[in-house]
Amino acid sequence: MFRNLLRLAALALLASAALWFWALRPQGVTTAELTRGDAAEIVYATGVVEPVRWAEVAPLRRGRIVQTCRCEGRVVLEGEVLVRLDASELKARIAELEARLDFAEKELTRAEGLFERRVATRETLEERISTVAEYRAALGATRTQLSEMEIRSPMAGQVLRLDGEVGEVVELGQTLAWVGQSRPLQVVAEVNEEDIPRIREGQSAHILADAFPSRNLPATVGSITPKGDPELKTYRVYLALPDDTPLFIGMSVDVNVVIRVVPAAVLAPAPAVTGGAVFTIEDGRARRVEVETGIRGAGAVQITAGATEGLLVVSPVPPDLAPGDRVRDIGPAAP
């Protein structure tokens, strides 16, 4: 019995010692050096690649497609027919109106002769004149409607996309084609209203696209739409792309507009700066060092005072780390 009690006491002592060891064991942290480089203040936005000159093509009337140019990707001239809608009813209506107009004109000629011989009254003559004018107006309007059944390119350019198949019934205003110039291209970006005061024409920008993950593509702020969207709280910004850009029309991209650049700045990894301070390791314990910061980017923060290049700091800072805590450096932070 006594031996069992001794064994239990020994086990309890060992457990307490283990808990004490783990409680006082230094916390493992990763570290990174402060470096020197360019600190860039960036405004982020999303955008879409579009031609500078382009147009959507839509019908002015409802109708059934009877023919398409099948010219997607081809260069077309201004006024070239892209889509034809069924115009059989309008053609029949025109034939009827032409016949009625012909008869009305003959009746008008007859009434003029009778009026000159004082056989017909002025009222009869004016009635014939009115009838002819009515048919001419109706015929002109119907011919205009007939011309609208041929959907033509509003400009010379490449057919960027062609929608709609023969037999499909399309509605008024339904986009059937996109025509534009393949170069130059631009990015149309939506910038939050709190950032728009910092955007200026001529600022450089960097474009990131999923299709080109390893490339940082250049652009330049061309113009800013004066009126913003009150619902989305954004302003439209147009960025010019160079002629040799690899981007395709319609691509979604991320836009980083460079507001200003501070060269040769002291930079700390963004996860290393918390509460206006960084943490260093001295004699196995965490030491809090207050710093002043400048430009803050997604990956790095400019240190303007309080720390210098080459200082080894904890990165990222554990949320429960406090000055004086025992810590041990387990290696560099992941890039």
For each residue, the residues with C-beta under 8 A, 3 or more apart:
1: 4 5
2: 5 6
3: 6 7
4: 1 7 8
5: 1 2 8 9
6: 2 3 9 10
7: 3 4 10 11
8: 4 5 11 12
9: 5 6 12 13
10: 6 7 13 14
11: 7 8 14 15
12: 8 9 15 16
13: 9 10 16 17
14: 10 11 17 18
15: 11 12 18 19
16: 12 13 19 20
17: 13 14 20 21
18: 14 15 21 22
19: 15 16 22 23
20: 16 17 23 24
21: 17 18 24 25
22: 18 19 25
23: 19 20
24: 20 21 326
25: 21 22 326
26: 284 326 327 328
27: 318 321 325 326 327 328
28: 327 328 330
29: 281 286 314 318 321 327 328 329 330
30: 314 315 316 329 330 331 332 333 334
31: 281 312 313 314 315 329 331 332 333
32: 268 269 272 312 313 315 332 333
33: 309 310 311 312 313
34: 266 267 268 303 307 308 309 310 311 313
35: 266 267 309
36: 264 265 266 267 309
37: 264 265 267 300
38: 261 262 263 264 265
39: 261 262 265 267 294 295 297 300 302
40: 258 259 260 261 262 295 297
41: 258 259 260 261 295 297
42: 256 257 258 259 297 298
43: 191 195 198 199 256 257 259
44: 254 255 256 257
45: 189 190 191 192 195 237 254 255 257
46: 189 190 252 253 254 255
47: 187 188 189 190 237 239 252 253 254 255
48: 187 188 250 251 252 253
49: 185 186 187 241 247 248 249 250 251 253
50: 54 180 185 186 187 188 249 250
51: 54 157 160 180 181 182 183 184 185 186 249
52: 181 184 185 186 240
53: 155 157 180 181
54: 50 51 157 160 178 179 180 181
55: 154 155 178 179 180
56: 175 177 178
57: 82 83 151 152 153 154 175 176 177 178 179
58: 151 172 173 174 175 176
59: 62 63 83 85 148 151 170 171 172 173 174 176
60: 148 172
61: 85 145 148 149 172
62: 59 169 170 171 172
63: 59 85 86 87 149 169 170
64: 85 86 167 168 169 170
65: 68 83 84 85 86 164 165 166 167 168 169 170
66: 84 85 86 166
67: 83 84 166
68: 65 82 83 84 162 164 165 166
69: 74 76 80 81 82 83 159 162
70: 162
71: 74 76 82 159 162
72: 159 160 161 162
73: 158 159
74: 69 71 158 159
75: 156 157 158 159
76: 69 71 80 82 153 156 157 158 159 179
77: 80 153 156
78: 153 154 155 156
79: 152 153
80: 69 76 77 152 153
81: 69 84 150 151 152
82: 57 68 69 71 76 151 152 153 159 162 176 177 179
83: 57 59 65 67 68 69 150 151 164 176 177
84: 65 66 67 68 81 87 149 150 151
85: 59 61 63 64 65 66 149 150 151 170
86: 63 64 65 66 89 149
87: 63 84 90 91 146 149
88: 91 92
89: 86 92 93
90: 87 93 94 142 145 146 149
91: 87 88 94 95 146
92: 88 89 95 96
93: 89 90 96 97 142
94: 90 91 97 98 139 142 143 146
95: 91 92 98 99
96: 92 93 99 100
97: 93 94 100 101 135 138 139 142
98: 94 95 101 102 139
99: 95 96 102 103
100: 96 97 103 104 135
101: 97 98 104 105 132 135 136 139
102: 98 99 105 106
103: 99 100 106 107
104: 100 101 107 108 128 131 132 135
105: 101 102 108 109 132
106: 102 103 109 110
107: 103 104 110 111 128 131
108: 104 105 111 112 125 128 129 131 132
109: 105 106 112 113
110: 106 107 113 114
111: 107 108 114 115 120 124 125 128
112: 108 109 115 116 125 128
113: 109 110 116 117
114: 110 111 117 119 120 124
115: 111 112 118 119 120 121 122 124 125
116: 112 113
117: 113 114
118: 115
119: 114 115
120: 111 114 115 124 125
121: 115 124 125
122: 115 125 126
123: 126 127
124: 111 114 115 120 121 127 128
125: 108 111 112 115 120 121 122 128 129
126: 122 123 129 130
127: 123 124 130 131
128: 104 107 108 111 112 124 125 131 132
129: 108 125 126 132 133
130: 126 127 133 134
131: 104 107 108 127 128 134 135
132: 101 104 105 108 128 129 135 136
133: 129 130 136 137
134: 130 131 137 138
135: 97 100 101 104 131 132 138 139
136: 101 132 133 139 140
137: 133 134 140 141
138: 97 134 135 141 142
139: 94 97 98 101 135 136 142 143
140: 136 137 143 144
141: 137 138 144 145
142: 90 93 94 97 138 139 145 146
143: 94 139 140 146 147
144: 140 141 147 148
145: 61 90 141 142 148 149
146: 87 90 91 94 142 143 149
147: 143 144 150
148: 59 60 61 144 145
149: 61 63 84 85 86 87 90 145 146
150: 81 83 84 85 147
151: 57 58 59 81 82 83 84 85 176 177
152: 57 79 80 81 82
153: 57 76 77 78 79 80 82 156 157 159 177 179
154: 55 57 78 179
155: 53 55 78 179 180
156: 75 76 77 78 153
157: 51 53 54 75 76 153 179 180 181 182
158: 73 74 75 76 179 180 181 182
159: 69 71 72 73 74 75 76 82 153 162 177 178 179
160: 51 54 72 177 178 179 180 249
161: 72 177 178
162: 68 69 70 71 72 82 159 176 177
163: 175 176 177
164: 65 68 83 168 170 176
165: 65 68 168
166: 65 66 67 68
167: 64 65
168: 64 65 164 165
169: 62 63 64 65
170: 59 62 63 64 65 85 164 174 176
171: 59 62 174
172: 58 59 60 61 62
173: 58 59
174: 58 59 170 171
175: 56 57 58 163 178
176: 57 58 59 82 83 151 162 163 164 170
177: 56 57 82 83 151 153 159 160 161 162 163
178: 54 55 56 57 159 160 161 175
179: 54 55 57 76 82 153 154 155 157 158 159 160
180: 50 51 53 54 55 155 157 158 160 249
181: 51 52 53 54 157 158 184
182: 51 157 158 185 249
183: 51 243
184: 51 52 181 240 241 243
185: 49 50 51 52 182 241 245 247 249
186: 49 50 51 52 222 238 239 240 241
187: 47 48 49 50 207 219 238 239 241 247 253 255
188: 47 48 50 236 237 238 239
189: 45 46 47 236 237 238 239 255
190: 45 46 47 229 232 234 235 236 237
191: 43 45 195 196 199 234 235 236 237 257
192: 45 195 196 233 234
193: 196 228 233 234 235
194: 197
195: 43 45 191 192 198 199
196: 191 192 193 199 224 228 235 237
197: 194
198: 43 195 259
199: 43 191 195 196 203 221 224 235 237 257 259
200: 203 221
201: 221 222 223 224
202: 220 221
203: 199 200 220 221 257 258 259
204: 218 219 220 221 257 258
205: 218 219 220 221 239 255 256 257 258
206: 216 217 218 219 255 256 258
207: 187 216 217 218 219 239 241 247 253 254 255 256
208: 213 216 217 253 254 256
209: 212 213 215 217 247 251 252 253 254
210: 213 252
211: 247 248 251
212: 209 215 217 246 247
213: 208 209 210
214:
215: 209 212 246
216: 206 207 208
217: 206 207 208 209 212 241 245 246 247
218: 204 205 206 207 241 242
219: 187 204 205 206 207 239 240 241 255
220: 202 203 204 205 239 240
221: 199 200 201 202 203 204 205 224 237 238 239 240 257
222: 186 201 238 239 240
223: 201 237 238
224: 196 199 201 221 235 236 237 238
225: 228 235 236 237 238
226:
227:
228: 193 196 225 233 234 235 236
229: 190 232 233 234 235 236
230: 233
231:
232: 190 229
233: 192 193 228 229 230
234: 190 191 192 193 228 229
235: 190 191 193 196 199 224 225 228 229
236: 188 189 190 191 224 225 228 229
237: 45 47 188 189 190 191 196 199 221 223 224 225 255 257
238: 186 187 188 189 221 222 223 224 225
239: 47 186 187 188 189 205 207 219 220 221 222 255 257
240: 52 184 186 219 220 221 222
241: 49 184 185 186 187 207 217 218 219 245 247
242: 218 245
243: 183 184
244:
245: 185 217 241 242
246: 212 215 217
247: 49 185 187 207 209 211 212 217 241 251 253
248: 49 211 251
249: 49 50 51 160 180 182 185
250: 48 49 50
251: 48 49 209 211 247 248
252: 46 47 48 209 210
253: 46 47 48 49 187 207 208 209 247
254: 44 45 46 47 207 208 209
255: 44 45 46 47 187 189 205 206 207 219 237 239
256: 42 43 44 205 206 207 208
257: 42 43 44 45 191 199 203 204 205 221 237 239
258: 40 41 42 203 204 205 206 261
259: 40 41 42 43 198 199 203
260: 40 41 295
261: 38 39 40 41 258
262: 38 39 40 265 294 295 302
263: 38
264: 36 37 38
265: 36 37 38 39 262 294 295 302 303 304
266: 34 35 36 302 303 304 307 308 309
267: 34 35 36 37 39 300 301 302 303
268: 32 34 272 273 278 291 300 301 303 307 313 315
269: 32 272 273 299 300 301 313 315 316 333
270: 273 296 297 298 299 300 301
271: 315 316 317 333
272: 32 268 269 278 279 301 313 314 315 316 317 333
273: 268 269 270 276 277 278 291 293 301 303
274: 277 278 317
275:
276: 273 290 291 292 293
277: 273 274 288 289 290 291
278: 268 272 273 274 288 289 291 303 307 311 313 314 317
279: 272 286 287 288 289 313 314 317 321 323
280: 286 287 289 311 312 313 314
281: 29 31 284 285 286 287 312 314 327 329
282: 285 287
283:
284: 26 281 326 327 328
285: 281 282 324 325 326 327
286: 29 279 280 281 314 321 322 323 324 325 326 327
287: 279 280 281 282 323
288: 277 278 279 323
289: 277 278 279 280 306 307 311 313
290: 276 277 306
291: 268 273 276 277 278 303 304 305 306 307
292: 276 303 304 305 306
293: 273 276 296 301 302 303 304
294: 39 262 265 301 302 303 304
295: 39 40 41 260 262 265 301 302
296: 270 293 301 302
297: 39 40 41 42 270 300 301
298: 42 270
299: 269 270
300: 37 39 267 268 269 270 297
301: 267 268 269 270 272 273 293 294 295 296 297
302: 39 262 265 266 267 293 294 295 296
303: 34 265 266 267 268 273 278 291 292 293 294 306 307
304: 265 266 291 292 293 294
305: 291 292
306: 289 290 291 292 303
307: 34 266 268 278 289 291 303 311 313
308: 34 266 311
309: 33 34 35 36 266
310: 33 34
311: 33 34 278 280 289 307 308
312: 31 32 33 280 281 329
313: 31 32 33 34 268 269 272 278 279 280 289 307
314: 29 30 31 272 278 279 280 281 286 317 318 321 327
315: 30 31 32 268 269 271 272 333
316: 30 269 271 272 333
317: 271 272 274 278 279 314 321
318: 27 29 314 321
319:
320:
321: 27 29 279 286 314 317 318 325 327
322: 286 325
323: 279 286 287 288
324: 285 286
325: 27 285 286 321 322
326: 24 25 26 27 284 285 286
327: 26 27 28 29 281 284 285 286 314 321
328: 26 27 28 29 284
329: 29 30 31 281 312
330: 28 29 30
331: 30 31
332: 30 31 32
333: 30 31 32 269 271 272 315 316
334: 30
335:
